Amino acid sequence: MVVPQQMRRLMILALTLLVLSACSARSATVSTTPQPAAPAPARTILILWHAWPPPADRALAAVVEGFNRGNPGIQVVIQTRQVTSLRDDLASAVAEGAGPHLSIVPSHTLGSLAEEGALLPLDGLLAAQELDRLLPTALGAAQVRYREGPRLYGVPLTFDTLALYYNKANFSAAPPGDTDSLLRVARGLSDNRSDPPVWGLAYNLNLDRTIGYLYAFGGRIVDDQGNLVLGLDGRDGTEAWLDWLLVLREDEGLLASLDGITVDKALLSQRALMTIDWAHAVDRYGALWSGNLGVAPLPRLSETNRLPQPYVQSDTLVLNARLGDGPERAAAITFARHLITETSQRELLRAGHQPVLMSLDLNAADLAIAPELREAARVFRGQAEAGLPMPNTRAAIETVWPVLIDMQGGVLRRLLTPAQAVKNADTTLRARLDQP
């Protein structure tokens, strides 16, 4: 069949267009190069060491998880260490040029860690108004005191101090408010003729639980400038305190002893109705006296009508001394601020730790925090406000504290009189501290 001329031209034109279109598509496919992907934002990784046991470790993990979610440019990674080796592990790691970016350590270790160059001083890295929101004695425990003034080496997260624990089931009225009432009530509740005996008061007389009353008697170890005054201005009060402890030790109506194991056995077997202990033991007594946990301030000293001043220590967040002035340091300070927010502090309280944030309302009803726990937290906060920051210099921990233990033990074991014990301790400390 003969195709007309016009039809042939249309077919040639159509075929030409098809070929050109295919070539154009092939050319575009070959010549197109993929556009480079946008770079992912840099993330700052921070390693955090701690030695908190359960349930506090879970509370810390929840706080860290919340921080990581809210700060996608920063990731805090938790690493658990042994409580007995944390201080030495941190000092060694930093000395070798490594170690974590952040650690949570007890405040009494700050002096030696700072002396070994392991910690970054925090003065000026947090605003004064941020620090003013924290419990003053807990903040004081995070400072290392030198003759030229204190230096801040950690951000306090929680605090610990002493209070009177009692079993409410045995009290129809308020707990004793002074030491005369305490001893009278304790003797009335005791029955040392039963087998096993029942004690109204089981009191571990070790130095950490009794030194608050040394200050109530007017005793002193050092003055505000760090000069030793134990055998000078502090002598009379310290001797009176030692006399008082000896009376307690020999009172047959009380279980007052340097043997902490004996005291603990009486409490755990529910053969003791009151004791003086640290705030970190609140969960222990809550379980022991389920539904009947009572916590009260330490009784006022009747002999002087003065309140005791127990030590306050804190768990503090510290920074590696090798952190430069860069993104890691900035991220670490951001994380420190997060730990002292109301949300974080409430989470730590739920786990039985005492919060340092003074604006946290301990009276507010919170279904996630048991009323017993909130009531105890109010007592601990008030007691801490009346307390003293626990000394944390190397000299205080490694020199002064052991000598004071020997002084107290010598009297309670009837090896020395209070006057002899104070004189010996003062002489020993002057020699070791090089104070004339």
ZIQUIPE-V998813 format. One record per residue. N is the residue number from 1. RES is the residue in one letter. PHI is phi as a letter, one per 30 degrees, with the letter a starting at -180 (999 if undefined). OMEGA is omega in radians with two decimals (999 if undefined). BURIAL is I if it has 24 or more other C-alpha atoms within 12 Angstrom, else O. Layout:
<<N RES PHI OMEGA BURIAL> <N RES PHI OMEGA BURIAL>>
This chain:
<<1 M 999 -3.11 O> <2 V d -3.12 O> <3 V d 3.14 O> <4 P d -3.09 O> <5 Q e -3.08 O> <6 Q d 3.14 O> <7 M d -3.14 O> <8 R d -3.13 O> <9 R d 3.13 O> <10 L d -3.13 O> <11 M d 3.12 O> <12 I d 3.14 O> <13 L d -3.13 O> <14 A d 3.13 O> <15 L d 3.13 O> <16 T d 3.13 O> <17 L d 3.14 O> <18 L d 3.14 O> <19 V d 3.13 O> <20 L d 3.13 O> <21 S d -3.14 O> <22 A d 3.13 O> <23 C d 3.14 O> <24 S d -3.14 O> <25 A d -3.14 O> <26 R d -3.13 O> <27 S d -3.13 O> <28 A d -3.10 O> <29 T d -3.09 O> <30 V d -3.00 O> <31 S d -3.10 O> <32 T d 3.10 O> <33 T c -3.11 O> <34 P d 3.09 O> <35 Q d 3.13 O> <36 P d -3.14 O> <37 A d 3.11 O> <38 A d -3.12 O> <39 P d 3.11 O> <40 A d 3.13 O> <41 P d -3.13 O> <42 A d 3.12 O> <43 R c 3.10 O> <44 T c -3.14 I> <45 I c 3.09 I> <46 L b 3.06 I> <47 I c -3.12 I> <48 L c 3.04 I> <49 W c 3.03 I> <50 H a 3.12 I> <51 A b -3.13 I> <52 W d 3.09 I> <53 P d 3.03 O> <54 P d -0.04 O> <55 P d -3.09 O> <56 A d -3.13 I> <57 D d 3.12 I> <58 R d 3.08 O> <59 A d 3.11 I> <60 L d 3.13 I> <61 A d 3.12 I> <62 A d 3.11 I> <63 V d 3.14 I> <64 V d 3.13 I> <65 E d 3.10 O> <66 G d 3.11 O> <67 F d -3.11 I> <68 N d 3.11 I> <69 R d -3.09 O> <70 G d -3.13 O> <71 N b -3.05 O> <72 P d 3.12 O> <73 G d -3.13 O> <74 I b 3.02 I> <75 Q b 3.08 I> <76 V c -3.13 I> <77 V c -3.09 I> <78 I d 3.00 I> <79 Q b -3.10 I> <80 T d 3.10 I> <81 R b 3.06 O> <82 Q d -3.10 O> <83 V d -3.09 O> <84 T d -3.06 O> <85 S c -3.03 O> <86 L e -3.10 I> <87 R d -3.11 I> <88 D d 3.11 O> <89 D d -3.12 I> <90 L d -3.13 I> <91 A d -3.12 I> <92 S d -3.10 O> <93 A d -3.14 I> <94 V d 3.12 I> <95 A d 3.14 O> <96 E d 3.12 O> <97 G i -3.11 O> <98 A b 3.12 O> <99 G j -3.13 I> <100 P d 3.04 I> <101 H d -3.05 I> <102 L b 3.03 I> <103 S b 3.00 I> <104 I c -3.06 I> <105 V b 3.05 I> <106 P d -3.05 I> <107 S d -3.09 I> <108 H d 3.10 I> <109 T c -3.00 I> <110 L d -3.08 I> <111 G e -3.12 I> <112 S d 3.11 I> <113 L d 3.11 I> <114 A d 3.14 I> <115 E d 3.13 I> <116 E d 3.07 I> <117 G i -3.07 I> <118 A c -2.98 I> <119 L c 3.05 I> <120 L d 3.05 I> <121 P d -3.04 I> <122 L c 3.14 I> <123 D e 3.11 O> <124 G i -3.13 O> <125 L d 3.03 I> <126 L b -3.10 I> <127 A d -3.13 O> <128 A e -3.12 O> <129 Q d 3.06 O> <130 E d -3.14 I> <131 L d -3.14 I> <132 D d 3.13 O> <133 R d -3.05 I> <134 L c 3.11 I> <135 L e -3.02 I> <136 P e -3.11 I> <137 T d 3.07 I> <138 A d 3.08 I> <139 L d 3.09 I> <140 G d 3.11 I> <141 A d 3.13 I> <142 A d 3.10 I> <143 Q c 3.04 I> <144 V c -3.03 I> <145 R c 3.06 I> <146 Y c -3.14 O> <147 R d 3.14 O> <148 E d 3.10 O> <149 G k -3.12 O> <150 P d 3.04 I> <151 R b -3.11 I> <152 L d -3.14 I> <153 Y c 3.13 I> <154 G a 3.04 I> <155 V c -3.13 I> <156 P d 3.13 I> <157 L c 3.11 I> <158 T b 3.11 I> <159 F b -3.13 I> <160 D b 3.06 I> <161 T a -3.04 I> <162 L c 3.04 I> <163 A a 3.09 I> <164 L c 3.03 I> <165 Y c 3.10 I> <166 Y a 3.12 I> <167 N d -3.07 I> <168 K e -3.11 I> <169 A d -3.09 O> <170 N c -3.09 O> <171 F b 3.07 O> <172 S c 3.14 O> <173 A b -3.14 O> <174 A d 3.11 O> <175 P d -3.10 I> <176 P e -3.12 I> <177 G c 3.09 I> <178 D b -3.01 I> <179 T d 3.08 I> <180 D d 3.11 O> <181 S d 3.13 O> <182 L e -3.08 I> <183 L d 3.13 I> <184 R d 3.13 O> <185 V d -3.12 I> <186 A d 3.13 I> <187 R d 3.14 I> <188 G d 3.14 O> <189 L d -3.09 I> <190 S d 3.01 I> <191 D b -3.07 O> <192 N d 3.08 O> <193 R c 3.12 O> <194 S d -3.13 O> <195 D b 0.03 O> <196 P d -3.11 O> <197 P d 3.05 I> <198 V c -3.07 I> <199 W c 3.06 I> <200 G d 3.12 I> <201 L b 3.00 I> <202 A c -2.98 I> <203 Y b 3.03 I> <204 N d -3.02 I> <205 L d 3.12 I> <206 N e -2.95 I> <207 L e -3.06 I> <208 D d -3.10 I> <209 R c -3.09 I> <210 T b -3.01 I> <211 I d 3.08 I> <212 G e 3.13 I> <213 Y d 3.01 I> <214 L e -3.14 I> <215 Y d 3.09 I> <216 A d 3.07 I> <217 F d -3.10 I> <218 G j 3.09 I> <219 G d 3.10 I> <220 R b 3.09 I> <221 I c 3.10 I> <222 V b 3.08 I> <223 D c -3.06 O> <224 D d 3.11 O> <225 Q c 3.13 O> <226 G i 3.12 O> <227 N d -3.13 I> <228 L d 3.14 I> <229 V b -3.10 I> <230 L e -3.11 I> <231 G c -3.13 I> <232 L c -3.12 I> <233 D d -3.09 O> <234 G c -2.99 I> <235 R d -3.03 I> <236 D d -3.13 I> <237 G d 3.14 I> <238 T d 3.09 I> <239 E d 3.11 I> <240 A d 3.10 I> <241 W d 3.12 I> <242 L d 3.06 I> <243 D e -3.12 I> <244 W d 3.11 I> <245 L d 3.13 I> <246 L d 3.08 I> <247 V d 3.10 O> <248 L d -3.10 I> <249 R e -3.04 I> <250 E c 3.12 O> <251 D d -3.08 O> <252 E d 3.10 I> <253 G d -3.13 I> <254 L b 2.91 I> <255 L c -3.14 I> <256 A b -2.95 I> <257 S a 2.97 I> <258 L d -3.14 I> <259 D d -3.10 O> <260 G d -3.14 O> <261 I d 3.12 O> <262 T d 3.12 O> <263 V d -3.13 I> <264 D d 3.13 I> <265 K d 3.12 O> <266 A d -3.14 I> <267 L d -3.08 I> <268 L d 3.10 O> <269 S d 3.13 O> <270 Q h 3.04 I> <271 R c 3.08 I> <272 A b -2.98 I> <273 L c 3.09 I> <274 M b 3.04 I> <275 T a 3.03 I> <276 I c -3.04 I> <277 D a -3.10 I> <278 W d -3.12 I> <279 A d -3.10 I> <280 H d 3.13 I> <281 A c -3.04 I> <282 V d 3.12 I> <283 D d -3.14 I> <284 R d -3.12 O> <285 Y d 3.05 I> <286 G d 3.09 I> <287 A d -3.10 O> <288 L d -3.12 I> <289 W c -3.03 I> <290 S e -3.13 O> <291 G i -3.10 O> <292 N b -3.14 O> <293 L d 3.04 I> <294 G b 3.09 I> <295 V b -3.10 I> <296 A b 3.07 I> <297 P d 3.06 I> <298 L e -3.11 I> <299 P d 3.06 I> <300 R d 3.13 I> <301 L d -3.07 I> <302 S d -3.07 O> <303 E d -3.10 O> <304 T b -3.05 O> <305 N h 3.12 O> <306 R c 3.09 O> <307 L d 3.02 I> <308 P d 3.11 I> <309 Q b 3.14 I> <310 P d 3.10 I> <311 Y d 3.05 I> <312 V c 3.04 I> <313 Q c -3.10 I> <314 S b 2.92 I> <315 D d -2.99 I> <316 T b 3.03 I> <317 L d -3.13 I> <318 V c -3.13 I> <319 L c 3.09 I> <320 N e -3.11 I> <321 A d -3.08 I> <322 R d 3.08 I> <323 L d 3.12 I> <324 G d 3.12 O> <325 D d -3.07 O> <326 G b -3.05 O> <327 P d -3.13 O> <328 E d 3.11 I> <329 R d 3.13 I> <330 A d 3.13 I> <331 A d 3.13 I> <332 A d 3.12 I> <333 I d 3.06 I> <334 T d 3.12 I> <335 F d 3.11 I> <336 A e 3.12 I> <337 R d 3.14 I> <338 H d -3.08 I> <339 L d 3.14 I> <340 I c 2.98 I> <341 T d -3.12 I> <342 E d -3.13 I> <343 T d -3.13 I> <344 S d -3.11 I> <345 Q d 3.09 I> <346 R d 3.12 I> <347 E d 3.13 I> <348 L d 3.09 I> <349 L d 3.10 I> <350 R e -3.13 I> <351 A d 3.08 I> <352 G j 3.08 I> <353 H c -3.11 I> <354 Q d -3.05 I> <355 P d -3.13 I> <356 V c -3.10 I> <357 L d -3.04 I> <358 M d -3.13 I> <359 S d 3.09 O> <360 L d -3.06 I> <361 D d -3.12 O> <362 L d 3.10 I> <363 N c -3.09 O> <364 A d 3.11 O> <365 A d -3.14 O> <366 D b -3.05 O> <367 L d -3.13 O> <368 A d 3.13 O> <369 I b -3.10 O> <370 A d 3.12 I> <371 P e 3.11 O> <372 E e -3.11 I> <373 L d 3.11 I> <374 R d 3.11 I> <375 E d 3.11 I> <376 A d -3.13 I> <377 A d 3.10 I> <378 R d 3.13 I> <379 V d -3.11 I> <380 F d 3.12 I> <381 R d 3.12 I> <382 G d 3.12 I> <383 Q d -3.14 I> <384 A d 3.11 I> <385 E d 3.13 I> <386 A c -3.06 I> <387 G c -3.13 I> <388 L b 3.05 I> <389 P e 3.13 I> <390 M d 3.11 I> <391 P e -3.05 I> <392 N b 3.08 I> <393 T d 3.11 I> <394 R d 3.13 I> <395 A d -3.13 I> <396 A d -3.06 I> <397 I d -3.00 O> <398 E c -3.11 O> <399 T c -3.03 I> <400 V d -3.05 I> <401 W e 3.12 I> <402 P d 3.12 O> <403 V d 3.10 I> <404 L d 3.08 I> <405 I d 3.12 I> <406 D d 3.12 I> <407 M d -3.13 I> <408 Q d -3.12 I> <409 G d 3.12 I> <410 G d 3.13 I> <411 V d -3.06 I> <412 L d 3.06 I> <413 R c 3.09 O> <414 R i 3.09 O> <415 L c -3.10 O> <416 L b 2.95 O> <417 T d 3.08 O> <418 P e -3.13 I> <419 A d 3.12 I> <420 Q d -3.09 O> <421 A d -3.14 I> <422 V d 3.14 I> <423 K d 3.14 I> <424 N d -3.12 I> <425 A d -3.14 I> <426 D d 3.14 I> <427 T d 3.14 I> <428 T d -3.10 I> <429 L d 3.13 I> <430 R d 3.12 I> <431 A d -3.06 O> <432 R d 3.13 O> <433 L c 3.14 O> <434 D h 3.07 O> <435 Q c -3.11 O> <436 P d 999 O>>
